[in-house]
């Protein structure tokens, strides 16, 4: 009788890298209940991390949004 085991490849043994979730500026505005200008002010202050995808497309990392929410929750 043949043993039918799944073959594992080297790539399946490597840990998968997680791509950070990215939010559109408008989504961050809604989540944090802030204005467009405040989002960019928070980026300039280092509170939010902005990723440029192209000259016309920017996103905010979910990790930086989570930090802001945690900070707000701890301060209340």
Secondary structure, 3 states (H helix, E strand, C coil): CCCCCCCCCHHHHCCCCCCCCEECHHHHHHHHCCCHHHHHHHHHCCCCCEEEEECCEEEEEHHHHHHHHHHHHHHC
